[in-house]
Amino acid sequence: MRIPVIAGPTATGKSEIGVLLAEILGGEVVSADARAVYRDLEVGTAKPPSELRARVPHHLLDFVPWWERYDAVRFRRDCERVVREILARDKVPVIVGGSTLYIRALTVGIFKGPGADPQLRRELLGRPLDELYAELVRVDPVAASRIGARDRVRIVRALEVYRLTGKPISSFWGKEEPFPWPLLVVGITMERRELYRRIVARAHRMFAGGLLEEAKVLLRTKLPADAPILRTIGYRELFPHLLGECSLEEAKAKVIAATKAYARRQLIWFRREPGILWLDRTGLTEAEVAQEIASLLGR
């Protein structure tokens, strides 16, 4: 049987669908979320609520200290290990997440490039984005044309690979190691107005659940400015408020706007990826979507 991967933009109900599908299949959930890996921070990382985690086992949640770096290379390695362990228990892995690079690490594969270099990363992240992109155009025009001028994370990674290996990152493309098991990748989408309504509702729940308090904790830690957790939507918009630079209402509006923009970027990214089967869940319950995916798997 193919291993199901539930992908798509934020706030489409992937976590609930994943748990329901795992219950149908006799499975366990594997998170493919770049922020849910971090321990202790529950609200801003939008982890599945405790009641969902209590229903089926969840993996790759809450296992990395929030001051560490975690990337797609480590995720791919950890995901393979966890999937192998789940299959050995005669259970079905259900991979759930919206982190685009993590999903691509499974669907396209990953090349054995150099690991992150913290000092080089800090230097690159400290430079203006247009300057970084101009350098990428010069050293790797193929990668520059595919990545685009606004994707700071991928631009920095491409330049990091070039600096560390002397080879353009595009020279590694097409040589990725495929995931060891066949996948069924289902992209969850819905009507845009309904998606935005859900984003607003979730933002209000996060504020009620302690988002501001978590942001205060992070601000007091004095982490390096390039720490990934500090770039998390929800925290980064609240830092100016905590520093007295804007009101709480202005910060809330920025969180909602940033989340909507993130959902649009996710959709654009996933729409370009081959092999994703799209399922429009407008008007459907999470249970109906889970049953539809189970049917696609022959269950």
Backbone hydrogen bonds, N-H to C=O, Kabsch-Sander energy under -0.5 kcal/mol:
donor,donor_aa,acceptor,acceptor_aa,energy
3,I,182,P,-2.9
5,V,184,L,-2.9
6,I,95,I,-3.3
7,A,5,V,-0.7
7,A,186,V,-2.7
12,T,9,P,-0.9
17,I,13,G,-2.4
18,G,14,K,-2.9
19,V,15,S,-2.0
20,L,16,E,-2.3
21,L,17,I,-2.7
22,A,18,G,-2.4
23,E,19,V,-2.1
24,I,20,L,-1.9
25,L,21,L,-2.5
26,G,22,A,-1.5
27,G,22,A,-3.4
28,E,92,V,-2.1
29,V,57,P,-2.4
30,V,94,V,-2.6
31,S,29,V,-0.5
31,S,59,H,-2.4
32,A,96,V,-3.1
37,V,33,D,-0.7
38,Y,35,R,-1.7
39,R,64,V,-2.5
41,L,39,R,-1.9
42,E,40,D,-1.0
46,A,43,V,-1.5
47,K,42,E,-1.5
52,L,49,P,-1.1
53,R,49,P,-1.9
54,A,50,S,-1.8
55,R,52,L,-1.1
56,V,52,L,-1.0
59,H,29,V,-1.8
62,D,36,A,-2.2
63,F,37,V,-2.0
64,V,37,V,-2.4
68,E,65,P,-2.1
75,F,71,D,-2.4
76,R,72,A,-2.6
77,R,73,V,-1.9
78,D,74,R,-2.8
79,C,75,F,-3.4
80,E,76,R,-2.3
81,R,77,R,-1.8
82,V,78,D,-2.5
83,V,79,C,-2.9
84,R,80,E,-2.2
85,E,81,R,-2.0
86,I,82,V,-2.5
87,L,83,V,-2.6
88,A,84,R,-1.8
89,R,85,E,-0.8
89,R,86,I,-0.9
90,D,87,L,-1.9
91,K,86,I,-2.0
92,V,26,G,-1.1
94,V,28,E,-2.6
95,I,4,P,-2.4
95,I,93,P,-0.5
96,V,30,V,-2.6
97,G,6,I,-2.4
99,S,32,A,-1.5
100,T,98,G,-0.8
103,I,99,S,-2.3
104,R,100,T,-2.5
105,A,101,L,-1.8
106,L,102,Y,-0.7
106,L,103,I,-1.1
107,T,103,I,-2.7
108,V,104,R,-2.4
109,G,104,R,-1.9
110,I,177,E,-1.1
113,G,111,F,-2.2
121,R,117,D,-3.0
122,R,118,P,-2.4
123,E,119,Q,-1.9
124,L,120,L,-2.6
125,L,121,R,-3.1
126,G,122,R,-1.2
127,R,124,L,-1.6
132,L,128,P,-2.0
133,Y,129,L,-2.6
134,A,130,D,-2.0
135,E,131,E,-1.8
136,L,132,L,-2.2
137,V,133,Y,-2.6
138,R,134,A,-1.6
139,V,135,E,-2.4
140,D,136,L,-3.0
144,A,140,D,-2.4
145,S,141,P,-2.2
146,R,142,V,-1.3
147,I,143,A,-3.1
148,G,144,A,-2.2
152,R,150,R,-1.5
155,I,151,D,-2.3
156,V,152,R,-2.7
157,R,153,V,-2.0
158,A,154,R,-2.4
159,L,155,I,-2.4
160,E,156,V,-2.5
161,V,157,R,-2.5
162,Y,158,A,-2.1
163,R,159,L,-2.8
164,L,160,E,-2.3
165,T,161,V,-2.3
166,G,162,Y,-2.4
167,K,161,V,-0.5
171,S,168,P,-1.6
172,F,169,I,-1.7
173,W,169,I,-0.6
175,K,172,F,-1.7
177,E,110,I,-2.3
179,F,106,L,-0.7
184,L,3,I,-2.5
185,V,183,L,-0.5
185,V,275,G,-0.5
186,V,5,V,-3.1
186,V,184,L,-0.7
187,G,185,V,-0.5
187,G,277,L,-2.2
188,I,7,A,-2.4
188,I,186,V,-0.5
189,T,187,G,-0.5
189,T,279,L,-2.2
195,L,191,E,-2.2
196,Y,192,R,-2.6
197,R,193,R,-2.1
198,R,194,E,-2.2
199,I,195,L,-2.1
200,V,196,Y,-2.3
201,A,197,R,-2.4
202,R,198,R,-2.5
203,A,199,I,-2.3
204,H,200,V,-2.0
205,R,201,A,-1.9
206,M,202,R,-2.4
207,F,203,A,-2.1
208,A,204,H,-2.3
209,G,205,R,-1.7
210,G,207,F,-1.0
211,L,206,M,-1.9
214,E,210,G,-1.9
215,A,211,L,-2.2
216,K,212,L,-2.0
217,V,213,E,-1.8
218,L,214,E,-2.2
219,L,215,A,-2.4
220,R,216,K,-1.6
221,T,217,V,-0.7
221,T,218,L,-0.9
222,K,218,L,-0.5
222,K,219,L,-0.7
223,L,218,L,-0.5
227,A,224,P,-2.3
230,L,227,A,-1.3
231,R,227,A,-0.5
231,R,228,P,-1.5
232,T,229,I,-1.3
235,Y,232,T,-1.0
236,R,232,T,-2.2
238,L,234,G,-0.5
238,L,235,Y,-1.0
239,F,235,Y,-1.5
242,L,238,L,-2.4
243,L,239,F,-1.5
244,G,241,H,-1.8
245,E,240,P,-3.2
246,C,240,P,-0.6
251,A,247,S,-2.1
252,K,248,L,-2.6
253,A,249,E,-2.2
254,K,250,E,-1.9
255,V,251,A,-2.2
256,I,252,K,-2.2
257,A,253,A,-2.5
258,A,254,K,-2.7
259,T,255,V,-2.2
260,K,256,I,-2.3
261,A,257,A,-2.3
262,Y,258,A,-2.2
263,A,259,T,-2.3
264,R,260,K,-2.0
265,R,261,A,-2.2
266,Q,262,Y,-2.6
267,L,263,A,-2.2
268,I,264,R,-2.4
269,W,265,R,-2.6
270,F,266,Q,-3.1
271,R,267,L,-2.5
272,R,268,I,-1.0
272,R,269,W,-1.1
273,E,269,W,-0.7
273,E,270,F,-0.9
276,I,273,E,-0.7
277,L,185,V,-2.9
277,L,275,G,-0.5
278,W,276,I,-0.7
279,L,187,G,-3.0
281,R,189,T,-3.1
281,R,279,L,-0.7
284,L,281,R,-2.7
289,V,285,T,-2.0
290,A,286,E,-2.6
291,Q,287,A,-2.2
292,E,288,E,-1.9
293,I,289,V,-2.2
294,A,290,A,-2.4
295,S,291,Q,-2.2
296,L,292,E,-1.8
297,L,293,I,-1.2
298,G,295,S,-1.6
299,R,294,A,-2.8
